[in-house]
Amino acid sequence: MIHHYHVTSEREETFSLDFEIQADAIFAQLMDLLIDTLDFDPASIGMFYICDDRWQNVGQVAHSDFFESDAGNQYEIEETRLEDLLDETGARMRYLYDLFEDRYLRLQLVKIHSGSLSSPQIISLEGKKPRQTNPDEFVGGLDGDILSIDTPLGMMDEAFDEELFNADELSSDSFSIVDEE
């Protein structure tokens, strides 16, 4: 059997992707397809969330090291096949592709048909591809400016509002000093 998926982005409104993949493919193969097609960093951590018809999470597919305690049913990404969890047209899941910015793709199973594929097939790719946050950067400051490890200290001071931190509000009871010898 072949699954045909339609993919959209929660952040990039013009983006859409349609592809077909074997129903007996494992979720790790699906993740590889998304990483390759969308130029994501293969070293980044990604996971799938099986969703109900309102896009609410009802299960998680990930490497067992990354299971969340409140994710509902949990499935190993290297062992679970697509057809094990997604067996009806209309089935939904989200793919977390950017942990830094909490960015997801929405995938919906739009068609199931007989046949066989030697490899997944891209049907269409339109719009601006979603991007991942560069792991060497982090979002800082109140305006969402990107600060990196190479940002001069003076610029970092300007990015953070001094009103957010008041040393007078700290109590010495809250801290303990450890004398290392």
C-alpha positions in Angstrom: 0.0 0.0 0.0 1.0 3.6 -0.7 0.3 6.6 1.5 -0.1 10.0 -0.1 0.6 12.9 2.4 -0.1 16.7 2.1 2.2 18.8 4.3 1.9 22.4 5.4 3.8 24.6 7.8 2.5 26.5 10.8 5.0 29.3 10.1 5.3 29.5 6.2 1.9 30.0 4.8 2.9 29.6 1.2 4.6 26.3 1.7 3.1 22.9 0.8 4.5 19.5 0.0 2.8 16.4 -1.4 4.6 13.1 -1.4 4.0 9.3 -1.5 5.7 6.7 0.6 5.2 3.0 1.3 2.7 2.5 4.1 5.1 0.0 5.7 7.9 2.5 5.9 9.1 3.3 9.4 8.8 6.8 10.8 12.6 7.2 10.7 12.4 6.9 6.9 9.7 9.5 6.8 11.9 11.8 8.9 14.8 11.2 6.5 12.5 12.2 3.5 11.5 15.4 5.2 15.1 16.3 6.2 16.4 15.6 2.7 13.6 17.4 0.9 13.5 20.5 3.1 17.3 20.8 3.7 17.0 20.4 7.4 20.0 19.6 9.6 20.2 15.7 9.8 21.9 16.1 13.2 18.9 18.0 14.7 16.4 16.2 16.9 13.0 15.7 15.4 9.8 13.8 16.5 6.3 13.1 15.3 3.1 13.7 17.2 0.0 11.7 16.1 -3.0 14.0 16.3 -6.7 13.9 16.5 -9.0 15.8 14.0 -8.3 19.1 15.9 -4.5 18.7 15.7 -4.3 17.8 19.4 -1.5 15.4 20.3 -2.6 11.9 21.2 0.8 10.1 20.7 4.5 10.6 20.2 6.9 8.9 17.8 10.5 9.6 18.7 13.8 8.0 19.8 13.1 6.6 23.2 15.7 9.0 24.7 13.3 11.9 23.8 10.0 10.6 25.0 8.0 13.3 26.8 6.1 12.1 30.0 2.9 13.8 29.0 2.8 12.8 25.3 0.2 10.0 25.5 1.1 6.8 23.7 4.7 6.6 22.8 6.3 4.7 19.9 9.9 4.2 18.9 10.8 6.0 15.6 13.1 3.2 14.3 10.5 0.4 14.8 7.0 1.9 14.2 5.6 1.7 10.7 3.4 4.4 9.3 0.5 2.0 8.7 0.7 0.9 12.4 -0.6 4.4 13.5 -2.0 6.0 10.3 -4.4 3.7 8.6 -7.3 5.9 7.4 -7.5 8.8 5.0 -7.6 12.0 7.0 -5.2 10.8 9.7 -3.0 13.6 11.0 0.4 14.1 12.6 2.7 17.0 13.3 6.5 16.8 12.8 8.6 18.9 15.3 11.6 19.9 13.2 12.9 22.9 15.2 13.2 22.5 19.0 14.7 26.0 19.4 11.6 27.7 18.0 9.0 25.0 18.6 8.3 24.8 14.8 6.1 22.0 13.3 5.0 20.7 10.0 1.4 19.4 9.7 1.0 16.2 7.7 -2.3 14.7 6.7 -2.8 11.4 5.0 -5.0 12.3 2.0 -5.0 9.1 0.0 -4.2 5.4 0.4 -3.9 3.3 -2.7 -2.5 0.0 -3.8 0.9 -0.4 -5.4 4.5 -0.3 -4.4 7.3 2.2 -4.5 11.0 1.6 -4.6 11.6 4.9 -2.8 9.4 7.9 -1.7 8.2 10.2 -4.5 7.8 13.9 -4.2 4.6 14.9 -6.0 4.8 18.7 -5.5 6.8 21.2 -3.5 5.6 24.8 -3.5 6.3 28.1 -1.6 9.0 29.0 0.7 10.6 26.1 2.6 10.4 26.3 6.4 13.8 26.9 8.0 15.3 25.6 11.2 17.1 27.7 13.7 20.8 27.4 13.4 22.0 25.6 16.6 25.0 27.9 16.8 22.6 30.8 17.4 20.0 31.4 20.0 17.2 33.9 20.1 17.8 36.6 22.6 16.7 40.1 23.5 13.2 41.4 23.5 12.9 42.0 19.8 13.8 38.5 18.8 17.2 39.5 17.6 19.6 36.7 16.9 22.5 36.7 19.2 25.4 34.3 18.6 28.4 33.2 20.6 30.4 35.8 18.6 28.2 38.7 19.6 30.3 41.4 21.4 29.4 41.6 25.1 28.4 45.3 24.7 25.8 44.4 22.1 24.5 41.6 24.4 24.0 44.1 27.2 22.0 46.3 24.9 19.8 43.4 23.8 18.6 42.7 27.4 16.5 45.2 29.2 18.0 46.1 32.6 14.5 46.5 34.1 14.1 42.7 33.8 16.8 42.2 36.5 16.9 43.9 39.8 19.7 42.9 42.1 17.9 44.4 45.1 15.2 41.8 44.8 17.7 39.0 45.4 18.0 37.6 48.9 21.3 36.1 50.1 19.1 33.3 51.7 18.4 32.1 48.1 22.0 31.3 47.4 24.8 29.2 48.9 28.4 29.8 48.3 30.6 26.8 47.8 34.2 27.3 48.5 36.2 25.1 46.1 39.8 24.3 47.0 
